Structure formats: C-alpha cells, structure tokens
Amino acid sequence: MVIIETLNQLKFTRIYTLGRLVKSKTEAWDAQPTGFNNTIRWNAGHIYITMETLIQKAVEGYELVNPEWIELFVSGSSPDIWEDNVPSTEELLAALEEQPGRIVKALEGKLTNTLQEPMSIGPLHTMVTVEAIVQFAVWHEGVHAGMINALNRLAGE
C-alpha cells in the first residue's frame, strides 16, 4: 500500500507543479527578482533534471532523457551563465508532462529494492531504498514548486 501511495504522490506533485507552470506569465519565466537565486525556467528544469538523476542513481540501467540539460539545471547552476542552449518553455513543459509515466514504468517492482550504495543528503539523511529516493524527489519537487508559486505571485499571477 505504501508503495502505491509513493507513486501517487509523485504523480500528484507533478500535477501541482505543472499547474503552477501553466499559470506562469511568459515574461515571468526568465525574470529573477531581487532576493531569488533563480527563475521559473531554472526551477522547472531543475525539477526535471533532479528527478532524472535521482532515478538514474536508484534504478540500475535507467537512461537519462535530455542529459544535455544537466549543466543548465544542476544544483549550483544559474541562468546568469546561460547562452543560447536553453530549452524553451514548451520543451520544458512537454518533458515535465511525459516524465512521470516513464519514471513510474521504470520503478515497477523496484521500490523496495535496496540501493547498491546508500545516498546521503547532508549528515542527517541517508536513503537506502529506491522508494526513499523517490520520496526525496517528491519532497524536492514540492520545494521548487513552492518557489515557482512565489515567483508567479511576484509577477502578479
């Protein structure tokens, strides 16, 4: 039962994220207000790439889709250094829409698997199962969806 709920949370969180992104004004996607490290476009790409890389660490043989986006959206990256290789709003939305179905399929029968190597986030959190990685990815997405929501509000939704 818990496993089904984990996958349902993944799907629900993505629906919420896409809802925030669809509400975003075109000009707000690349605005970076004072006090914010990144933009709506960066947060959208970061959510996508983080999910891809976490699932790759959790599921042996998982192949990343759009690996060329990693350098743009990995933690510590910034839109300040981007050139002309940034995905469009439409490309990001399409990638975010198709990703959950592909990931759920890749996770079938694997959520209870133990990771070959535990993954730690700081000194307080170590994940040892595939399900723990997925739960972290869902939490992470929620944090960034909240940032998108805040950026939308600043842009006057």
CYANA upper distance limits for C-alpha pairs under 8 A (distance plus 0.5 A):
  1 MET  CA      5 GLU  CA      6.92
  2 VAL  CA      6 THR  CA      6.70
  3 ILE  CA      7 LEU  CA      7.02
  3 ILE  CA    111 LEU  CA      7.31
  3 ILE  CA    131 GLU  CA      7.85
  4 ILE  CA      8 ASN  CA      6.65
  5 GLU  CA      9 GLN  CA      6.52
  6 THR  CA     10 LEU  CA      6.86
  6 THR  CA    131 GLU  CA      7.82
  6 THR  CA    134 VAL  CA      7.87
  6 THR  CA    135 GLN  CA      7.07
  7 LEU  CA     11 LYS  CA      6.87
  7 LEU  CA    104 VAL  CA      7.34
  8 ASN  CA     12 PHE  CA      6.50
  9 GLN  CA     13 THR  CA      6.37
  9 GLN  CA    138 VAL  CA      7.52
 10 LEU  CA     14 ARG  CA      6.83
 10 LEU  CA    100 PRO  CA      7.79
 10 LEU  CA    134 VAL  CA      8.12
 10 LEU  CA    135 GLN  CA      8.36
 10 LEU  CA    138 VAL  CA      6.10
 11 LYS  CA     15 ILE  CA      6.81
 11 LYS  CA    100 PRO  CA      6.83
 12 PHE  CA     16 TYR  CA      6.83
 13 THR  CA     17 THR  CA      6.69
 13 THR  CA    138 VAL  CA      7.13
 13 THR  CA    141 GLU  CA      7.68
 13 THR  CA    142 GLY  CA      7.11
 14 ARG  CA     18 LEU  CA      6.54
 14 ARG  CA     96 LEU  CA      8.16
 14 ARG  CA     97 GLU  CA      8.36
 14 ARG  CA    100 PRO  CA      7.98
 14 ARG  CA    141 GLU  CA      8.34
 15 ILE  CA     19 GLY  CA      6.60
 16 TYR  CA     20 ARG  CA      6.94
 16 TYR  CA    145 ALA  CA      8.12
 17 THR  CA     21 LEU  CA      6.81
 17 THR  CA    141 GLU  CA      8.24
 17 THR  CA    142 GLY  CA      8.12
 17 THR  CA    145 ALA  CA      5.78
 18 LEU  CA     22 VAL  CA      6.51
 18 LEU  CA     93 LEU  CA      7.86
 18 LEU  CA     96 LEU  CA      8.05
 18 LEU  CA     97 GLU  CA      8.05
 19 GLY  CA     23 LYS  CA      6.90
 20 ARG  CA     24 SER  CA      7.03
 20 ARG  CA    145 ALA  CA      7.62
 20 ARG  CA    148 ILE  CA      7.21
 20 ARG  CA    149 ASN  CA      6.57
 20 ARG  CA    152 ASN  CA      8.34
 21 LEU  CA     40 ILE  CA      8.35
 21 LEU  CA     44 ALA  CA      8.32
 21 LEU  CA     93 LEU  CA      8.37
 21 LEU  CA    148 ILE  CA      7.75
 23 LYS  CA    152 ASN  CA      8.18
 23 LYS  CA    157 GLU  CA      7.46
 24 SER  CA     28 ALA  CA      6.89
 24 SER  CA     29 TRP  CA      7.33
 24 SER  CA    152 ASN  CA      6.31
 24 SER  CA    157 GLU  CA      7.20
 25 LYS  CA     29 TRP  CA      7.37
 25 LYS  CA    152 ASN  CA      8.06
 25 LYS  CA    155 ALA  CA      8.09
 25 LYS  CA    157 GLU  CA      7.45
 27 GLU  CA     31 ALA  CA      7.35
 28 ALA  CA     39 THR  CA      8.47
 28 ALA  CA     40 ILE  CA      7.53
 28 ALA  CA    151 LEU  CA      8.09
 28 ALA  CA    152 ASN  CA      7.53
 28 ALA  CA    155 ALA  CA      6.60
 29 TRP  CA     39 THR  CA      6.78
 29 TRP  CA     40 ILE  CA      5.25
 29 TRP  CA     41 ARG  CA      5.62
 29 TRP  CA     89 THR  CA      8.35
 30 ASP  CA     39 THR  CA      5.98
 30 ASP  CA     40 ILE  CA      6.89
 30 ASP  CA     41 ARG  CA      6.58
 31 ALA  CA     39 THR  CA      6.36
 31 ALA  CA     40 ILE  CA      8.05
 32 GLN  CA     36 PHE  CA      6.73
 32 GLN  CA     37 ASN  CA      7.73
 32 GLN  CA     38 ASN  CA      6.41
 32 GLN  CA     39 THR  CA      5.66
 33 PRO  CA    151 LEU  CA      8.38
 33 PRO  CA    154 LEU  CA      8.49
 37 ASN  CA     78 SER  CA      8.05
 38 ASN  CA     42 TRP  CA      6.51
 38 ASN  CA     43 ASN  CA      7.51
 38 ASN  CA     78 SER  CA      6.92
 38 ASN  CA     79 PRO  CA      7.18
 39 THR  CA     43 ASN  CA      6.73
 39 THR  CA     79 PRO  CA      7.93
 39 THR  CA    148 ILE  CA      8.40
 39 THR  CA    151 LEU  CA      8.04
 40 ILE  CA     44 ALA  CA      6.62
 40 ILE  CA    147 MET  CA      8.37
 40 ILE  CA    148 ILE  CA      5.99
 40 ILE  CA    151 LEU  CA      7.28
 41 ARG  CA     45 GLY  CA      6.72
 41 ARG  CA     89 THR  CA      7.75
 42 TRP  CA     46 HIS  CA      6.36
 42 TRP  CA     72 LEU  CA      8.33
 42 TRP  CA     73 PHE  CA      6.62
 42 TRP  CA     78 SER  CA      7.98
 42 TRP  CA     79 PRO  CA      7.22
 43 ASN  CA     47 ILE  CA      6.59
 43 ASN  CA     73 PHE  CA      8.25
 43 ASN  CA    144 HIS  CA      6.53
 43 ASN  CA    145 ALA  CA      8.19
 43 ASN  CA    147 MET  CA      8.05
 43 ASN  CA    148 ILE  CA      7.31
 44 ALA  CA     48 TYR  CA      6.96
 44 ALA  CA     92 LEU  CA      7.46
 44 ALA  CA    144 HIS  CA      8.40
 44 ALA  CA    148 ILE  CA      8.47
 45 GLY  CA     49 ILE  CA      6.58
 45 GLY  CA     69 TRP  CA      8.12
 45 GLY  CA     72 LEU  CA      8.39
 45 GLY  CA     73 PHE  CA      6.10
 45 GLY  CA     92 LEU  CA      7.07
 46 HIS  CA     50 THR  CA      6.31
 46 HIS  CA     73 PHE  CA      5.11
 46 HIS  CA     74 VAL  CA      6.67
 46 HIS  CA     75 SER  CA      7.97
 47 ILE  CA     51 MET  CA      6.72
 47 ILE  CA    140 HIS  CA      8.18
 47 ILE  CA    141 GLU  CA      6.17
 47 ILE  CA    144 HIS  CA      7.46
 48 TYR  CA     52 GLU  CA      6.84
 48 TYR  CA     95 ALA  CA      8.02
 48 TYR  CA     96 LEU  CA      6.68
 48 TYR  CA     99 GLN  CA      8.35
 49 ILE  CA     53 THR  CA      6.61
 49 ILE  CA     67 PRO  CA      8.36
 49 ILE  CA     69 TRP  CA      7.61
 49 ILE  CA     70 ILE  CA      6.60
 49 ILE  CA     73 PHE  CA      7.09
 49 ILE  CA     74 VAL  CA      7.46
 50 THR  CA     54 LEU  CA      6.47
 50 THR  CA     74 VAL  CA      7.67
 50 THR  CA    137 ALA  CA      7.87
 51 MET  CA     55 ILE  CA      6.58
 51 MET  CA    137 ALA  CA      6.50
 52 GLU  CA     56 GLN  CA      6.66
 52 GLU  CA     64 LEU  CA      6.37
 52 GLU  CA     65 VAL  CA      7.76
 53 THR  CA     57 LYS  CA      6.81
 53 THR  CA     64 LEU  CA      7.59
 54 LEU  CA     58 ALA  CA      6.75
 54 LEU  CA    133 ILE  CA      7.22
 54 LEU  CA    134 VAL  CA      8.28
 54 LEU  CA    137 ALA  CA      7.65
 55 ILE  CA     59 VAL  CA      6.32
 55 ILE  CA     62 TYR  CA      7.62
 55 ILE  CA    103 ILE  CA      8.07
 55 ILE  CA    133 ILE  CA      7.95
 55 ILE  CA    134 VAL  CA      7.92
 56 GLN  CA     60 GLU  CA      7.28
 56 GLN  CA     61 GLY  CA      7.83
 56 GLN  CA     62 TYR  CA      5.57
 56 GLN  CA     63 GLU  CA      7.16
 56 GLN  CA     64 LEU  CA      7.33
 58 ALA  CA    115 LEU  CA      6.79
 58 ALA  CA    129 THR  CA      8.28
 58 ALA  CA    130 VAL  CA      5.79
 58 ALA  CA    133 ILE  CA      7.25
 59 VAL  CA    106 ALA  CA      8.03
 59 VAL  CA    107 LEU  CA      7.78
 59 VAL  CA    110 LYS  CA      8.13
 59 VAL  CA    130 VAL  CA      7.74
 62 TYR  CA    106 ALA  CA      7.75
 66 ASN  CA     70 ILE  CA      8.32
 69 TRP  CA     73 PHE  CA      6.86
 69 TRP  CA     86 VAL  CA      8.35
 69 TRP  CA     87 PRO  CA      8.44
 70 ILE  CA     74 VAL  CA      5.95
 71 GLU  CA     77 SER  CA      7.52
 72 LEU  CA     77 SER  CA      6.62
 72 LEU  CA     78 SER  CA      7.62
 72 LEU  CA     79 PRO  CA      7.95
 72 LEU  CA     82 TRP  CA      7.58
 72 LEU  CA     86 VAL  CA      7.92
 73 PHE  CA     77 SER  CA      6.35
 73 PHE  CA     78 SER  CA      7.90
 78 SER  CA     82 TRP  CA      7.81
 82 TRP  CA     86 VAL  CA      7.50
 87 PRO  CA     91 GLU  CA      6.33
 87 PRO  CA     92 LEU  CA      6.86
 88 SER  CA     92 LEU  CA      6.80
 89 THR  CA     93 LEU  CA      6.63
 90 GLU  CA     94 ALA  CA      6.55
 91 GLU  CA     95 ALA  CA      6.61
 92 LEU  CA     96 LEU  CA      6.56
 93 LEU  CA     97 GLU  CA      6.56
 94 ALA  CA     98 GLU  CA      6.79
 95 ALA  CA     99 GLN  CA      6.47
 96 LEU  CA    100 PRO  CA      7.98
 98 GLU  CA    102 ARG  CA      7.24
 99 GLN  CA    103 ILE  CA      6.56
100 PRO  CA    104 VAL  CA      6.45
101 GLY  CA    105 LYS  CA      6.75
102 ARG  CA    106 ALA  CA      6.79
103 ILE  CA    107 LEU  CA      6.65
104 VAL  CA    108 GLU  CA      6.84
107 LEU  CA    111 LEU  CA      6.70
110 LYS  CA    130 VAL  CA      7.27
111 LEU  CA    129 THR  CA      7.41
111 LEU  CA    130 VAL  CA      5.33
111 LEU  CA    131 GLU  CA      5.07
112 THR  CA    129 THR  CA      6.58
112 THR  CA    130 VAL  CA      6.72
112 THR  CA    131 GLU  CA      6.69
113 ASN  CA    129 THR  CA      6.11
113 ASN  CA    130 VAL  CA      6.27
113 ASN  CA    131 GLU  CA      8.36
114 THR  CA    128 VAL  CA      6.19
114 THR  CA    129 THR  CA      4.88
114 THR  CA    130 VAL  CA      6.92
115 LEU  CA    128 VAL  CA      5.91
115 LEU  CA    129 THR  CA      5.78
115 LEU  CA    130 VAL  CA      6.82
117 GLU  CA    128 VAL  CA      7.93
118 PRO  CA    126 THR  CA      7.00
118 PRO  CA    127 MET  CA      6.09
118 PRO  CA    128 VAL  CA      5.21
118 PRO  CA    129 THR  CA      8.25
119 MET  CA    126 THR  CA      6.06
119 MET  CA    127 MET  CA      5.65
119 MET  CA    128 VAL  CA      7.15
120 SER  CA    124 LEU  CA      8.38
120 SER  CA    125 HIS  CA      6.14
120 SER  CA    126 THR  CA      4.67
120 SER  CA    127 MET  CA      6.66
121 ILE  CA    125 HIS  CA      5.84
121 ILE  CA    126 THR  CA      6.82
127 MET  CA    132 ALA  CA      6.06
127 MET  CA    133 ILE  CA      6.93
128 VAL  CA    132 ALA  CA      7.26
129 THR  CA    133 ILE  CA      7.18
130 VAL  CA    134 VAL  CA      6.93
131 GLU  CA    135 GLN  CA      6.62
132 ALA  CA    136 PHE  CA      6.66
133 ILE  CA    137 ALA  CA      6.66
134 VAL  CA    138 VAL  CA      6.70
135 GLN  CA    139 TRP  CA      6.77
136 PHE  CA    140 HIS  CA      6.51
137 ALA  CA    141 GLU  CA      6.59
138 VAL  CA    142 GLY  CA      6.80
139 TRP  CA    143 VAL  CA      6.97
140 HIS  CA    144 HIS  CA      7.05
141 GLU  CA    145 ALA  CA      6.47
142 GLY  CA    146 GLY  CA      6.67
143 VAL  CA    147 MET  CA      7.11
144 HIS  CA    148 ILE  CA      6.77
145 ALA  CA    149 ASN  CA      6.65
146 GLY  CA    150 ALA  CA      6.71
147 MET  CA    151 LEU  CA      6.64
148 ILE  CA    152 ASN  CA      6.59
149 ASN  CA    153 ARG  CA      6.76
150 ALA  CA    154 LEU  CA      6.79
151 LEU  CA    155 ALA  CA      6.74
152 ASN  CA    156 GLY  CA      6.87
152 ASN  CA    157 GLU  CA      5.73
153 ARG  CA    157 GLU  CA      5.80
